[in-house]
């Protein structure tokens, strides 16, 4: 990242480069879910939403301003991006009063994870889709640069116990996107009776000039397409 050192009177400004992250500093968000899927597509389980760095500071600040009911509503809304009819059965916060360091939300939930299709189920490829197009690429073209004013770094891992007799059929190949605008990785596999979904997204702070906006839109569309796939679970 580029930066300028403001000079003293009579001195020239100094341009230097600083690392995207300070040495030893963790930054980003990691979400993990452990779910039990039923044959009707409903699921119950637990989750952990852990934040580091500036994200942890922001989460602690937000928690300080919300009561328990507001916290529950906020987490249900966040999970509702990818889970239908999600309801929290419990919610707690780890390290919320600690100065510095990480912060995490720990919860139990039930939801309608998959839809029935005869004897099979159709499950989402991503339990927490980012919907990047809705956020950053609502226009086909731009006359002015697009500013991504906050970097994003997140990972999600969901382990879903499948109903007896159902298996992941013809899973899509793992996806890896590495572009000047960001990176994304996604994979799905069956492991010891569990559907394991893993994905990670990294989008740095940046300014995208109009002439490169279509390339950025292509990256965003590829991520959204991967996250809106359905996975077939069948005998």
ABEGO torsion letter per residue (X at the ends): XBBBBBBBBGBBBBBBBBBABBBGBBBEBBBBBBBBBBAAGBBBEBBBBBBBEAAAAAAAAAAAABBAAAAAAAAAAAAAAABBGBBBABBBBBGAABBEEBBBBBBBBBBBABBBBEABBBBBABABBAGAAAAABABABBABBBBBABBBBBBBBBBBBBBBGBBBBGBBBBBBBBBAAEBBBBBBBBBGGBBBBBBBBBBBBBBBBAAAAAAAAAAAAAAAAAAABBBBBBX
